[in-house]
Amino acid sequence: MANTNEPIKLADDHPLVPILERYGREHGRFITHLDRSPVVLKMFTFAIAPLLFNTLLACILIWRLYSTGNFYAPFLISTEIGLLRTRDHEDQTLFWKVINVGVDIFLWKSIAPLLMRFATGHLWLRLRWGFRPTEIVFRQPSGWRAMMMQASAGSRSVEENRKALTESVMKAIDPGFLASNVGYNTRKDIWVLEYVATCAAYSLLAKGEVEEQLFEVSVWERQEDGWTVWEAWRLFDPDLGQAVAKIFQEKVIALGKAHLLEKWEQIRIDFQSQPQESIMPFQEASRALFESEGVDYNALWAEAQLAYTTPANSGPTESG
């Protein structure tokens, strides 16, 4: 199969399909990538961020349980035990009793789910699989940003919704962003980490049913006829980039806009000569240049990518 930047349909019996179905039932999308950050950095990030944060949350609940245990004990134990009925709580007015109950309900409803999610997700991942030189990272659309995007979808056209989603994906898979952040810090926009799916993927890897390379920067999406994978890592492959750039230049010349290519090349040179953490500034500058003369940069680049996918073009082939 020729090198392609188009989504590839997964076979229904692909080992990964059950995992995608199980954990992507609600949203139907995932982004995966391989985190090659140093193991020490992963351990340090885990210790000072999720582990410390969730330990503090657990301490808050334990402290609250300890400090108000005598208040709730008489309601839970039918026999009156003097030690369980302290004078402090007996002297409380109804107002403060209601406040106490309200605070506790808020804490348990807000903190307990976070602790449970951490215990069954990130913590279990580390206990079961430890820290690896190369780690599989799953991200899914979730959280309040995803809900806002979903809520506003009805007021936009299909094309506008797709554009918003594409822009969100492109920010999440930006190679500079991924290279400069450990896996835990790659939450971006609507894309949050999914640890249970990662555990399941490691199980497949341990059984030899899949290869690690399968999870290189890719976008997984459920369609009507099954799951597809867009191997986004190909988008940033140097050979692919040069080939697509050549086709892009030919299309610009065909439009009679050859004079833009010299300016575009200067943007590329300026971008490459300075340390960058993201390709987004280059894309934005390129888009502004071409749109100043009525050329849709994104659409033209997409046409060049599509032209490169034809069998007549040579390129790396898909393994398997």
C-alpha positions as CSV (number, residue, x, y, z in Angstrom):
1,M,0.0,0.0,0.0
2,A,1.4,3.4,-1.0
3,N,2.4,5.9,1.7
4,T,-0.8,7.7,2.5
5,N,-2.0,10.4,4.8
6,E,-5.6,9.4,4.5
7,P,-7.4,7.4,7.3
8,I,-6.9,3.6,7.1
9,K,-9.8,1.3,7.9
10,L,-9.1,-1.1,10.7
11,A,-10.1,-4.7,10.2
12,D,-13.0,-5.7,12.4
13,D,-10.8,-8.4,14.0
14,H,-7.9,-6.1,14.7
15,P,-6.7,-6.6,18.3
16,L,-7.1,-2.9,19.2
17,V,-10.7,-2.6,18.1
18,P,-12.2,-4.1,21.3
19,I,-10.2,-1.5,23.4
20,L,-11.3,1.3,21.1
21,E,-14.9,0.2,21.4
22,R,-14.8,-0.3,25.1
23,Y,-13.2,3.0,26.1
24,G,-14.4,5.1,23.2
25,R,-18.0,4.2,23.4
26,E,-19.2,7.7,24.2
27,H,-16.9,9.9,22.2
28,G,-15.6,7.6,19.4
29,R,-12.2,9.3,19.1
30,F,-8.6,8.9,20.5
31,I,-5.2,10.4,19.9
32,T,-2.2,8.2,20.7
33,H,1.5,8.9,20.7
34,L,4.7,7.5,22.2
35,D,6.3,9.3,25.1
36,R,10.1,9.0,24.9
37,S,10.8,11.4,27.8
38,P,13.5,10.2,30.2
39,V,12.2,7.8,32.8
40,V,13.5,10.0,35.6
41,L,11.5,12.9,34.3
42,K,8.4,10.7,34.2
43,M,8.9,9.6,37.8
44,F,9.5,13.1,39.0
45,T,6.4,14.5,37.2
46,F,4.3,11.7,38.6
47,A,5.6,12.3,42.2
48,I,5.1,16.1,42.2
49,A,1.9,16.3,40.2
50,P,-0.7,13.6,40.4
51,L,0.6,11.6,43.3
52,L,1.2,14.7,45.6
53,F,-2.1,16.3,44.5
54,N,-4.2,13.2,45.1
55,T,-2.4,12.5,48.4
56,L,-3.4,16.0,49.6
57,L,-7.0,15.3,48.5
58,A,-7.1,12.1,50.4
59,C,-5.7,13.8,53.5
60,I,-8.5,16.4,53.3
61,L,-11.1,13.7,53.3
62,I,-9.4,11.8,56.1
63,W,-9.1,15.0,58.2
64,R,-12.8,15.8,57.5
65,L,-13.9,12.3,58.5
66,Y,-11.8,12.4,61.7
67,S,-13.0,15.9,62.7
68,T,-16.7,15.3,62.0
69,G,-17.0,11.6,62.8
70,N,-18.6,12.3,66.2
71,F,-21.2,14.4,64.5
72,Y,-22.4,11.6,62.2
73,A,-21.9,8.7,64.6
74,P,-25.2,9.2,66.6
75,F,-27.1,9.0,63.2
76,L,-25.3,5.7,62.3
77,I,-25.3,4.0,65.7
78,S,-28.6,3.4,67.4
79,T,-27.1,3.0,70.9
80,E,-25.9,6.1,72.6
81,I,-22.2,5.9,73.4
82,G,-20.9,8.7,75.4
83,L,-17.6,9.0,73.7
84,L,-19.3,9.5,70.4
85,R,-21.4,12.4,71.4
86,T,-19.1,15.4,72.1
87,R,-20.3,18.6,73.6
88,D,-19.0,20.6,70.7
89,H,-21.5,19.1,68.2
90,E,-24.3,19.1,70.7
91,D,-23.9,22.9,71.1
92,Q,-24.0,23.5,67.3
93,T,-27.1,25.4,66.0
94,L,-29.2,23.9,63.2
95,F,-27.6,26.4,60.8
96,W,-24.1,25.2,61.4
97,K,-25.1,21.6,61.3
98,V,-26.6,22.2,57.9
99,I,-23.4,24.0,56.8
100,N,-21.3,21.0,58.0
101,V,-23.4,18.5,56.1
102,G,-23.3,20.7,53.0
103,V,-19.5,21.0,53.1
104,D,-19.1,17.3,53.5
105,I,-21.5,16.4,50.7
106,F,-19.6,18.8,48.4
107,L,-16.2,17.4,49.4
108,W,-17.3,13.8,48.9
109,K,-19.0,14.4,45.6
110,S,-16.1,16.4,44.2
111,I,-13.1,14.7,45.7
112,A,-14.0,11.1,46.0
113,P,-14.6,10.6,42.2
114,L,-11.2,12.2,41.5
115,L,-9.4,9.9,43.9
116,M,-11.2,6.9,42.4
117,R,-10.3,7.9,38.9
118,F,-6.7,8.3,39.9
119,A,-6.5,5.0,41.8
120,T,-8.0,3.0,39.0
121,G,-6.2,4.9,36.3
122,H,-2.9,6.6,36.6
123,L,-1.9,5.0,39.9
124,W,-2.8,1.5,38.8
125,L,-0.9,2.0,35.5
126,R,2.2,2.8,37.5
127,L,1.8,-0.1,39.9
128,R,1.1,-2.6,37.2
129,W,3.4,-1.4,34.4
130,G,5.9,1.0,36.1
131,F,7.8,3.6,34.2
132,R,9.1,2.8,30.7
133,P,11.7,4.5,28.4
134,T,8.9,4.6,25.7
135,E,5.3,4.8,27.0
136,I,2.0,4.6,25.2
137,V,-0.2,7.6,25.7
138,F,-3.9,7.7,25.0
139,R,-5.9,10.9,24.9
140,Q,-9.7,11.3,24.5
141,P,-12.0,14.3,24.1
142,S,-13.4,14.9,27.6
143,G,-14.0,17.6,30.2
144,W,-15.8,20.9,30.2
145,R,-14.1,22.1,27.0
146,A,-15.3,19.0,25.1
147,M,-18.8,19.6,26.5
148,M,-18.8,23.2,25.3
149,M,-17.6,22.2,21.8
150,Q,-20.4,19.6,21.7
151,A,-23.0,22.0,23.0
152,S,-22.1,24.6,20.3
153,A,-22.0,22.1,17.5
154,G,-25.7,22.6,16.7
155,S,-25.2,26.3,15.9
156,R,-22.4,25.6,13.4
157,S,-22.3,23.9,10.0
158,V,-20.8,20.5,9.5
159,E,-17.8,22.1,7.8
160,E,-17.3,24.5,10.7
161,N,-17.5,21.7,13.3
162,R,-15.0,19.6,11.4
163,K,-12.7,22.6,11.1
164,A,-12.8,23.2,14.8
165,L,-12.1,19.6,15.6
166,T,-9.3,19.5,13.1
167,E,-7.7,22.6,14.6
168,S,-8.0,21.0,18.0
169,V,-6.3,17.8,16.8
170,M,-3.5,19.6,15.1
171,K,-2.7,21.5,18.3
172,A,-2.7,18.2,20.2
173,I,-0.4,16.4,17.8
174,D,2.0,19.3,17.2
175,P,5.5,17.6,17.2
176,G,7.1,20.5,19.1
177,F,4.5,20.3,21.8
178,L,4.8,16.5,22.2
179,A,8.6,16.6,22.2
180,S,8.8,19.2,24.9
181,N,6.2,17.7,27.3
182,V,6.2,14.5,29.3
183,G,3.0,12.4,28.7
184,Y,1.2,13.7,31.8
185,N,1.6,17.2,30.5
186,T,0.1,16.6,27.0
187,R,-3.4,17.4,28.0
188,K,-4.4,20.0,25.4
189,D,-7.7,21.7,24.7
190,I,-10.4,19.0,24.7
191,W,-7.9,16.1,24.8
192,V,-7.3,14.6,28.2
193,L,-5.4,11.5,29.2
194,E,-7.0,8.0,29.3
195,Y,-5.0,5.6,31.4
196,V,-7.2,2.5,31.4
197,A,-6.9,2.2,27.7
198,T,-3.2,2.5,28.0
199,C,-3.2,-0.4,30.5
200,A,-5.2,-2.5,28.0
201,A,-2.7,-1.6,25.2
202,Y,0.2,-2.7,27.3
203,S,-1.5,-6.1,27.8
204,L,-1.8,-6.5,24.0
205,L,1.9,-5.5,23.7
206,A,2.9,-8.0,26.3
207,K,1.1,-10.8,24.5
208,G,2.8,-9.8,21.2
209,E,-0.6,-9.0,19.5
210,V,0.4,-5.5,18.5
211,E,3.7,-3.6,18.0
212,E,4.7,-0.4,19.9
213,Q,5.0,1.5,16.6
214,L,1.2,1.2,16.1
215,F,0.7,3.9,18.8
216,E,3.0,6.5,17.2
217,V,1.2,9.8,16.7
218,S,-2.2,8.7,15.3
219,V,-5.8,9.7,15.4
220,W,-8.4,7.0,15.9
221,E,-12.0,7.6,14.9
222,R,-15.1,5.5,14.8
223,Q,-17.0,5.6,11.5
224,E,-20.3,4.0,10.5
225,D,-18.4,1.0,9.1
226,G,-15.9,0.7,11.9
227,W,-12.7,2.3,13.3
228,T,-10.2,4.1,11.2
229,V,-6.7,5.4,12.0
230,W,-5.0,8.5,10.6
231,E,-1.3,8.0,10.9
232,A,-0.6,11.6,11.7
233,W,3.1,10.9,12.3
234,R,3.4,10.7,8.5
235,L,2.4,14.3,8.3
236,F,5.7,15.2,10.0
237,D,7.9,12.7,8.2
238,P,10.8,14.6,6.5
239,D,10.6,12.7,3.2
240,L,6.8,13.0,3.0
241,G,7.0,16.7,3.9
242,Q,9.5,17.4,1.1
243,A,7.5,15.5,-1.5
244,V,4.2,17.2,-0.5
245,A,6.0,20.6,-0.5
246,K,7.1,20.0,-4.1
247,I,3.6,19.2,-5.2
248,F,2.3,22.2,-3.3
249,Q,4.7,24.5,-5.1
250,E,3.6,23.1,-8.5
251,K,0.0,23.9,-7.6
252,V,0.9,27.4,-6.5
253,I,2.7,28.0,-9.8
254,A,-0.4,26.6,-11.7
255,L,-2.5,29.3,-10.0
256,G,-0.2,32.0,-11.3
257,K,1.1,32.8,-7.8
258,A,4.7,31.8,-8.2
259,H,5.9,35.1,-6.6
260,L,4.5,33.9,-3.3
261,L,6.9,30.9,-3.2
262,E,9.9,33.2,-2.6
263,K,8.2,34.8,0.4
264,W,7.1,31.4,1.7
265,E,10.6,30.0,1.4
266,Q,11.8,33.0,3.5
267,I,9.3,32.2,6.2
268,R,10.5,28.6,6.2
269,I,14.1,29.7,6.5
270,D,13.3,32.2,9.3
271,F,11.3,29.5,11.1
272,Q,14.1,26.9,10.9
273,S,16.8,29.3,12.0
274,Q,15.2,29.9,15.4
275,P,14.4,27.4,18.1
276,Q,10.7,26.6,18.0
277,E,8.5,24.6,20.3
278,S,5.7,24.4,17.8
279,I,5.0,24.4,14.0
280,M,1.9,26.4,14.6
281,P,3.6,29.9,14.1
282,F,4.9,28.7,10.7
283,Q,1.5,27.4,9.7
284,E,-0.2,30.6,10.8
285,A,2.4,32.8,9.0
286,S,2.1,30.7,5.8
287,R,-1.7,30.8,5.9
288,A,-1.7,34.6,6.3
289,L,0.7,35.0,3.4
290,F,-1.3,33.0,0.9
291,E,-4.7,34.2,2.1
292,S,-3.5,37.8,1.5
293,E,-3.8,37.0,-2.2
294,G,-6.9,34.9,-2.0
295,V,-5.3,31.5,-1.8
296,D,-6.6,29.0,0.8
297,Y,-3.3,27.6,2.1
298,N,-4.8,24.8,4.1
299,A,-7.0,23.6,1.2
300,L,-4.1,23.7,-1.2
301,W,-1.8,21.9,1.1
302,A,-4.5,19.2,1.7
303,E,-4.8,18.8,-2.1
304,A,-1.0,18.3,-2.3
305,Q,-1.2,15.7,0.4
306,L,-4.0,13.9,-1.4
307,A,-2.1,14.0,-4.7
308,Y,0.9,12.3,-2.9
309,T,-1.3,9.4,-1.9
310,T,-1.8,8.1,-5.5
311,P,-0.1,4.8,-6.2
312,A,2.0,6.4,-8.9
313,N,4.0,8.2,-6.1
314,S,6.8,6.2,-4.5
315,G,7.2,6.3,-0.7
316,P,7.5,4.1,2.4
317,T,4.9,1.4,2.4
318,E,2.6,0.4,5.2
319,S,4.0,-2.7,7.0
320,G,1.7,-5.7,7.4
